[in-house]
Amino acid sequence: MLWGSKAGVYLHWIIVVEDDISAWNLEDVFHAVVFKCDPRRGIMVYDRTLGMPLDPYAPPYDRAYGLGKGVVIDATFPWEWAFKPIVVSIDNPQIYPPEVQRKVAERWVKEYGYRESY
């Protein structure tokens, strides 16, 4: 595992996504975590990984002995599923046709009270 390597000291969170998700696009990664991660089977917490004295969250004992913690978030659909659900997204034409998207966009600020961009 990565936490056994030299770089592992600096890694506390690892998010696993499928190959159709760009790891550099945080919006896509967050979308995958929200829609594909099963909170029960998809989040694994590991205690006693490599750590370092500069970890701000670490208690004094862990800092003194180089102990850390890590989390792996599995934001993928289970491989054993015979089918893969379609991706739910506001810009997915299979879910929301273009005319519905256009109507929502027109009403977004005035009628729904949301900001134009986040």
C-alpha positions in Angstrom: 0.0 0.0 0.0 1.1 3.6 -0.5 1.4 4.2 3.2 4.4 1.9 3.4 6.4 4.0 0.9 8.4 7.2 1.6 5.6 9.3 0.0 3.0 7.6 2.3 4.0 9.9 5.2 2.3 12.8 3.3 -0.8 10.9 2.1 -3.7 10.8 4.5 -6.6 10.5 2.1 -6.7 8.3 -1.0 -9.8 8.5 -3.4 -10.2 5.7 -5.9 -12.2 6.6 -9.0 -13.0 4.7 -12.2 -11.0 5.3 -15.4 -13.8 7.5 -16.9 -13.1 10.1 -14.1 -10.3 12.6 -14.4 -8.4 12.7 -11.1 -7.4 16.3 -11.9 -11.1 17.4 -12.1 -12.2 17.8 -8.5 -15.8 18.4 -9.5 -15.8 15.0 -11.2 -14.1 13.3 -8.3 -16.5 14.8 -5.8 -19.4 13.8 -8.0 -18.1 10.2 -8.0 -17.7 10.2 -4.2 -21.2 11.4 -3.7 -22.9 9.1 -6.2 -20.8 6.0 -6.3 -19.3 5.6 -2.8 -21.2 3.2 -0.6 -20.7 4.7 2.9 -20.6 1.2 4.5 -18.2 -0.6 2.2 -16.5 2.3 0.4 -14.8 4.1 3.2 -11.9 2.4 5.0 -10.0 3.9 7.9 -6.5 2.7 8.7 -4.8 3.4 12.0 -1.1 3.2 12.7 0.2 4.0 9.3 3.4 6.0 8.8 3.1 9.5 10.1 5.3 12.5 10.9 5.7 15.0 13.7 4.3 17.8 11.5 0.8 16.2 11.1 -1.4 18.9 12.7 -4.2 16.4 13.6 -1.9 13.9 15.3 -1.8 13.6 19.1 1.6 13.9 20.9 2.1 10.2 21.2 1.6 9.6 17.5 3.9 12.5 16.6 6.7 11.2 18.9 6.6 7.7 17.4 5.9 8.6 13.7 2.4 7.1 13.7 -0.3 8.3 11.3 -3.8 7.5 10.0 -5.2 7.1 6.6 -8.5 6.9 4.7 -9.3 5.2 1.4 -12.5 6.2 -0.3 -13.7 3.8 -3.0 -15.7 5.9 -5.4 -16.4 3.1 -7.9 -19.3 0.9 -8.6 -18.8 -2.7 -7.3 -17.1 -4.8 -10.0 -19.3 -7.7 -9.3 -22.5 -5.9 -10.4 -23.7 -7.3 -13.7 -24.8 -3.8 -14.8 -23.5 -0.4 -14.3 -26.0 2.4 -13.5 -26.1 5.4 -15.7 -24.3 8.4 -14.3 -26.8 10.8 -12.7 -25.8 14.3 -13.6 -27.6 17.6 -14.4 -25.9 17.6 -17.8 -26.8 14.0 -18.7 -29.2 14.1 -21.6 -30.5 10.7 -20.7 -31.8 12.0 -17.4 -32.6 15.6 -18.3 -33.3 16.5 -21.9 -31.8 19.8 -23.2 -35.2 21.6 -23.0 -35.6 20.8 -19.3 -32.0 21.9 -18.6 -32.6 25.2 -20.4 -35.9 25.8 -18.4 -34.1 25.1 -15.1 -31.2 27.4 -16.1 -33.6 30.2 -16.9 -35.4 29.9 -13.6 -32.3 29.2 -11.5 -31.7 32.6 -10.0 -35.1 34.5 -10.2 -37.5 31.8 -9.2 -35.4 29.3 -7.2 -33.2 31.8 -5.5 -29.8 30.2 -6.2 -26.6 32.1 -7.1 -25.6 32.0 -10.7 -22.4 30.1 -10.1 -20.8 28.3 -7.2 
